[in-house]
Amino acid sequence: MADLQVQQPKSLIRPKSWSAEVEDAYRFQLAGYRDELEYIALTKADVPRWPETGFVKKLQRKKDGYFYYYNRARECSDKDIHKCKIYVY
């Protein structure tokens, strides 16, 4: 019942081009979360970020608790941009 405490989005947007916001969404969604708000609500942990780029450094996977470690550089390729969802609250 932890999902009841997570704020629900009003709508979503499918991005057409890469941006830092799309990169963050890609990383959270790869780990099984909707976005940073859901991650913080469910894990009660801060999101570690790379100081150089501000991108997410590591995330705990939702389904099994293992960790994803991400690089400093962009990881969302052009072919994966349309798969991301940007949620609007």
PyMOL CGO cylinders between C-alpha atoms (Angstrom):
from pymol import cmd
from pymol.cgo import CYLINDER

trace = [
    CYLINDER, 0.00, 0.00, 0.00, 3.03, 2.30, -0.28, 0.3, 1, 1, 1, 1, 1, 1,
    CYLINDER, 3.03, 2.30, -0.28, 1.76, 3.41, -3.69, 0.3, 1, 1, 1, 1, 1, 1,
    CYLINDER, 1.76, 3.41, -3.69, -1.07, 5.34, -2.02, 0.3, 1, 1, 1, 1, 1, 1,
    CYLINDER, -1.07, 5.34, -2.02, 1.45, 7.85, -0.65, 0.3, 1, 1, 1, 1, 1, 1,
    CYLINDER, 1.45, 7.85, -0.65, 2.99, 8.53, -4.07, 0.3, 1, 1, 1, 1, 1, 1,
    CYLINDER, 2.99, 8.53, -4.07, 1.64, 11.59, -5.84, 0.3, 1, 1, 1, 1, 1, 1,
    CYLINDER, 1.64, 11.59, -5.84, -0.15, 10.57, -9.05, 0.3, 1, 1, 1, 1, 1, 1,
    CYLINDER, -0.15, 10.57, -9.05, 0.60, 12.37, -12.34, 0.3, 1, 1, 1, 1, 1, 1,
    CYLINDER, 0.60, 12.37, -12.34, -2.09, 14.27, -14.24, 0.3, 1, 1, 1, 1, 1, 1,
    CYLINDER, -2.09, 14.27, -14.24, -0.68, 13.46, -17.68, 0.3, 1, 1, 1, 1, 1, 1,
    CYLINDER, -0.68, 13.46, -17.68, 2.43, 12.34, -19.53, 0.3, 1, 1, 1, 1, 1, 1,
    CYLINDER, 2.43, 12.34, -19.53, 4.46, 13.58, -22.46, 0.3, 1, 1, 1, 1, 1, 1,
    CYLINDER, 4.46, 13.58, -22.46, 6.49, 11.51, -24.92, 0.3, 1, 1, 1, 1, 1, 1,
    CYLINDER, 6.49, 11.51, -24.92, 9.68, 13.46, -25.71, 0.3, 1, 1, 1, 1, 1, 1,
    CYLINDER, 9.68, 13.46, -25.71, 10.83, 13.96, -29.30, 0.3, 1, 1, 1, 1, 1, 1,
    CYLINDER, 10.83, 13.96, -29.30, 14.45, 14.92, -28.59, 0.3, 1, 1, 1, 1, 1, 1,
    CYLINDER, 14.45, 14.92, -28.59, 17.07, 14.27, -25.94, 0.3, 1, 1, 1, 1, 1, 1,
    CYLINDER, 17.07, 14.27, -25.94, 17.51, 16.56, -22.93, 0.3, 1, 1, 1, 1, 1, 1,
    CYLINDER, 17.51, 16.56, -22.93, 18.78, 16.22, -19.35, 0.3, 1, 1, 1, 1, 1, 1,
    CYLINDER, 18.78, 16.22, -19.35, 15.16, 15.73, -18.21, 0.3, 1, 1, 1, 1, 1, 1,
    CYLINDER, 15.16, 15.73, -18.21, 14.74, 12.86, -20.69, 0.3, 1, 1, 1, 1, 1, 1,
    CYLINDER, 14.74, 12.86, -20.69, 18.03, 11.32, -19.49, 0.3, 1, 1, 1, 1, 1, 1,
    CYLINDER, 18.03, 11.32, -19.49, 16.83, 11.34, -15.87, 0.3, 1, 1, 1, 1, 1, 1,
    CYLINDER, 16.83, 11.34, -15.87, 13.45, 9.88, -16.85, 0.3, 1, 1, 1, 1, 1, 1,
    CYLINDER, 13.45, 9.88, -16.85, 15.19, 7.14, -18.83, 0.3, 1, 1, 1, 1, 1, 1,
    CYLINDER, 15.19, 7.14, -18.83, 17.36, 6.15, -15.87, 0.3, 1, 1, 1, 1, 1, 1,
    CYLINDER, 17.36, 6.15, -15.87, 14.48, 6.07, -13.38, 0.3, 1, 1, 1, 1, 1, 1,
    CYLINDER, 14.48, 6.07, -13.38, 12.23, 4.12, -15.75, 0.3, 1, 1, 1, 1, 1, 1,
    CYLINDER, 12.23, 4.12, -15.75, 15.01, 1.63, -16.50, 0.3, 1, 1, 1, 1, 1, 1,
    CYLINDER, 15.01, 1.63, -16.50, 15.14, 0.89, -12.75, 0.3, 1, 1, 1, 1, 1, 1,
    CYLINDER, 15.14, 0.89, -12.75, 11.35, 0.42, -12.68, 0.3, 1, 1, 1, 1, 1, 1,
    CYLINDER, 11.35, 0.42, -12.68, 10.20, 3.75, -11.25, 0.3, 1, 1, 1, 1, 1, 1,
    CYLINDER, 10.20, 3.75, -11.25, 7.97, 6.37, -12.80, 0.3, 1, 1, 1, 1, 1, 1,
    CYLINDER, 7.97, 6.37, -12.80, 10.25, 9.27, -11.84, 0.3, 1, 1, 1, 1, 1, 1,
    CYLINDER, 10.25, 9.27, -11.84, 12.33, 10.75, -9.02, 0.3, 1, 1, 1, 1, 1, 1,
    CYLINDER, 12.33, 10.75, -9.02, 9.27, 11.50, -6.87, 0.3, 1, 1, 1, 1, 1, 1,
    CYLINDER, 9.27, 11.50, -6.87, 8.21, 7.85, -6.85, 0.3, 1, 1, 1, 1, 1, 1,
    CYLINDER, 8.21, 7.85, -6.85, 11.78, 6.67, -6.18, 0.3, 1, 1, 1, 1, 1, 1,
    CYLINDER, 11.78, 6.67, -6.18, 12.16, 8.94, -3.13, 0.3, 1, 1, 1, 1, 1, 1,
    CYLINDER, 12.16, 8.94, -3.13, 8.69, 8.06, -1.80, 0.3, 1, 1, 1, 1, 1, 1,
    CYLINDER, 8.69, 8.06, -1.80, 9.29, 4.31, -2.02, 0.3, 1, 1, 1, 1, 1, 1,
    CYLINDER, 9.29, 4.31, -2.02, 12.97, 4.03, -1.05, 0.3, 1, 1, 1, 1, 1, 1,
    CYLINDER, 12.97, 4.03, -1.05, 13.21, 6.97, 1.38, 0.3, 1, 1, 1, 1, 1, 1,
    CYLINDER, 13.21, 6.97, 1.38, 16.70, 7.57, -0.05, 0.3, 1, 1, 1, 1, 1, 1,
    CYLINDER, 16.70, 7.57, -0.05, 18.36, 10.52, -1.74, 0.3, 1, 1, 1, 1, 1, 1,
    CYLINDER, 18.36, 10.52, -1.74, 19.31, 10.17, -5.38, 0.3, 1, 1, 1, 1, 1, 1,
    CYLINDER, 19.31, 10.17, -5.38, 23.10, 10.17, -5.85, 0.3, 1, 1, 1, 1, 1, 1,
    CYLINDER, 23.10, 10.17, -5.85, 24.14, 12.29, -8.84, 0.3, 1, 1, 1, 1, 1, 1,
    CYLINDER, 24.14, 12.29, -8.84, 27.35, 12.86, -10.79, 0.3, 1, 1, 1, 1, 1, 1,
    CYLINDER, 27.35, 12.86, -10.79, 28.73, 16.29, -9.82, 0.3, 1, 1, 1, 1, 1, 1,
    CYLINDER, 28.73, 16.29, -9.82, 30.03, 16.98, -13.34, 0.3, 1, 1, 1, 1, 1, 1,
    CYLINDER, 30.03, 16.98, -13.34, 26.78, 16.38, -15.25, 0.3, 1, 1, 1, 1, 1, 1,
    CYLINDER, 26.78, 16.38, -15.25, 24.05, 16.19, -12.61, 0.3, 1, 1, 1, 1, 1, 1,
    CYLINDER, 24.05, 16.19, -12.61, 22.83, 12.88, -14.03, 0.3, 1, 1, 1, 1, 1, 1,
    CYLINDER, 22.83, 12.88, -14.03, 21.72, 10.07, -11.73, 0.3, 1, 1, 1, 1, 1, 1,
    CYLINDER, 21.72, 10.07, -11.73, 24.66, 7.97, -10.52, 0.3, 1, 1, 1, 1, 1, 1,
    CYLINDER, 24.66, 7.97, -10.52, 22.94, 4.86, -9.12, 0.3, 1, 1, 1, 1, 1, 1,
    CYLINDER, 22.94, 4.86, -9.12, 19.43, 3.61, -8.37, 0.3, 1, 1, 1, 1, 1, 1,
    CYLINDER, 19.43, 3.61, -8.37, 18.03, 0.66, -6.49, 0.3, 1, 1, 1, 1, 1, 1,
    CYLINDER, 18.03, 0.66, -6.49, 15.90, -1.48, -8.78, 0.3, 1, 1, 1, 1, 1, 1,
    CYLINDER, 15.90, -1.48, -8.78, 12.24, -1.66, -7.84, 0.3, 1, 1, 1, 1, 1, 1,
    CYLINDER, 12.24, -1.66, -7.84, 11.62, -5.35, -8.47, 0.3, 1, 1, 1, 1, 1, 1,
    CYLINDER, 11.62, -5.35, -8.47, 14.56, -6.99, -6.69, 0.3, 1, 1, 1, 1, 1, 1,
    CYLINDER, 14.56, -6.99, -6.69, 16.54, -4.36, -4.76, 0.3, 1, 1, 1, 1, 1, 1,
    CYLINDER, 16.54, -4.36, -4.76, 19.74, -4.71, -6.77, 0.3, 1, 1, 1, 1, 1, 1,
    CYLINDER, 19.74, -4.71, -6.77, 21.46, -1.55, -7.97, 0.3, 1, 1, 1, 1, 1, 1,
    CYLINDER, 21.46, -1.55, -7.97, 21.88, 0.03, -11.39, 0.3, 1, 1, 1, 1, 1, 1,
    CYLINDER, 21.88, 0.03, -11.39, 25.08, 2.05, -11.79, 0.3, 1, 1, 1, 1, 1, 1,
    CYLINDER, 25.08, 2.05, -11.79, 25.10, 4.69, -14.51, 0.3, 1, 1, 1, 1, 1, 1,
    CYLINDER, 25.10, 4.69, -14.51, 27.91, 6.49, -16.32, 0.3, 1, 1, 1, 1, 1, 1,
    CYLINDER, 27.91, 6.49, -16.32, 28.63, 10.22, -16.21, 0.3, 1, 1, 1, 1, 1, 1,
    CYLINDER, 28.63, 10.22, -16.21, 27.81, 10.54, -19.90, 0.3, 1, 1, 1, 1, 1, 1,
    CYLINDER, 27.81, 10.54, -19.90, 24.52, 10.19, -21.72, 0.3, 1, 1, 1, 1, 1, 1,
    CYLINDER, 24.52, 10.19, -21.72, 23.04, 6.68, -21.71, 0.3, 1, 1, 1, 1, 1, 1,
    CYLINDER, 23.04, 6.68, -21.71, 19.68, 7.23, -23.41, 0.3, 1, 1, 1, 1, 1, 1,
    CYLINDER, 19.68, 7.23, -23.41, 20.31, 6.61, -27.11, 0.3, 1, 1, 1, 1, 1, 1,
    CYLINDER, 20.31, 6.61, -27.11, 18.28, 8.35, -29.80, 0.3, 1, 1, 1, 1, 1, 1,
    CYLINDER, 18.28, 8.35, -29.80, 16.35, 5.13, -30.50, 0.3, 1, 1, 1, 1, 1, 1,
    CYLINDER, 16.35, 5.13, -30.50, 15.17, 4.99, -26.85, 0.3, 1, 1, 1, 1, 1, 1,
    CYLINDER, 15.17, 4.99, -26.85, 13.98, 8.60, -26.51, 0.3, 1, 1, 1, 1, 1, 1,
    CYLINDER, 13.98, 8.60, -26.51, 10.42, 7.82, -27.66, 0.3, 1, 1, 1, 1, 1, 1,
    CYLINDER, 10.42, 7.82, -27.66, 10.13, 5.07, -25.00, 0.3, 1, 1, 1, 1, 1, 1,
    CYLINDER, 10.13, 5.07, -25.00, 10.56, 7.55, -22.14, 0.3, 1, 1, 1, 1, 1, 1,
    CYLINDER, 10.56, 7.55, -22.14, 7.63, 9.17, -20.40, 0.3, 1, 1, 1, 1, 1, 1,
    CYLINDER, 7.63, 9.17, -20.40, 7.79, 12.63, -18.83, 0.3, 1, 1, 1, 1, 1, 1,
    CYLINDER, 7.79, 12.63, -18.83, 5.08, 12.89, -16.18, 0.3, 1, 1, 1, 1, 1, 1,
    CYLINDER, 5.08, 12.89, -16.18, 3.25, 16.15, -15.44, 0.3, 1, 1, 1, 1, 1, 1,
    CYLINDER, 3.25, 16.15, -15.44, 1.85, 16.82, -11.97, 0.3, 1, 1, 1, 1, 1, 1,
]
cmd.load_cgo(trace, "trace")
